[in-house]
């Protein structure tokens, strides 16, 4: 194997959804029975009908999916079988003297397309004011169970399997000897697993979250605080933890305790599915920013349509339950768990963990997730952006990926 990819010999993949699927979606949207929603102007009961209804109406009569397809199809894409699992991915070659391969991995409810703002600057830095020596060969897979990496063939699929499949994709399918990973959210779990199991094959990692490999496990897998009692915390700390709980715990509890029951509704109703993911995009995004400005409606509906037309909302949700049912087992006794060099890109507009200052964000990392990483290199924190880092603050991610791997090439 070498650092020369074999991806060009793979059959191309184009996004081209059957018109009958789009017609069915439009018909369902037009026949939506909107829920009564009194006294919910502040959305204390959840995403409001008043907010949702005009978005649905535009989805039915104004949104141009074919234009969204054309934007995706401007990138080189493939869909291959990896150990029996279909894996879809973008593969763009770098323009520079020695591009290194970089896998970019999303979380939930992300999709591969949330990375679209960083791909071209990473592959062709000179065109975007950077140094050609920082160029990457960029590979952006859809997580198994998400979008075009469907159907899921292993009913127990979780981030452990994803780490194995992505390693096979990078080394056996594309022929790279070593590669780097940039990842966040659930993708950061798969990346951390790769940093544990495949450290010798990695230049390093750059992560947007320090999620521990033990997350979603134990007697209370839905409790992201690990059973923390909040009553006696200092007021500022208590407020931060309670805000974090309010914003993040509801989906984890539902995904782990009742994923298929939830799926029956979301898989049959595009409006129900949109409401579930849009609530997360809206409340997990930059709490100091303007969601309406930072998340254009056409982007929101592109992401939602990708979930709908690929029938993937249920299989994406099951990744949580499977992480709880089939927890990862270490493959070696090295400690800390992640051995690969790791840097972090944190955005304090994220309510997870909800730091108020750059210094507090670093302190929370040092007190918590840092203990799982053997070789922490750089921890960079930015004011702008929330949970969806490369979509909300692509400049930070472009800068950090270049800086991280410039030292590791």
Secondary structure, DSSP 4 states (H G I P E B T S, - for coil): --SS--GGGSPP------HHHHHHHHHHHHT--PPP-TT-TT-TTSS-HHHHHHHHHHHHHT--HHHHHHHHTTS-EEEEEETTEEEEEEEE---SSS-EEEEEE--TT--GGGGHHHHHHHH-GGGGTS-GGG-EEEEEEPPTTSTTS-S-S-TT--HHHHHHHHHHIIIIIS--S-EEEEE-THHHHHHHHHHHHSGGGEEEEEES----TTTT-STTTT-TTSS---TTS-HHHHHHHHHHHHHHHHHHHHHHHSHHHHHHHHHH-HHHHHHHHHHHHHHHS-TTS-HHHHS-HHHHHHHHHHHHHTT-HHHHHHHHHHHHHS----SS--SSSB-S-EEEEEETTSTTT--SSHHHHHHHHHHTGGGGBS-EEEEEEESS--SSHHHH-HHHHHHHHHHHHHTT-
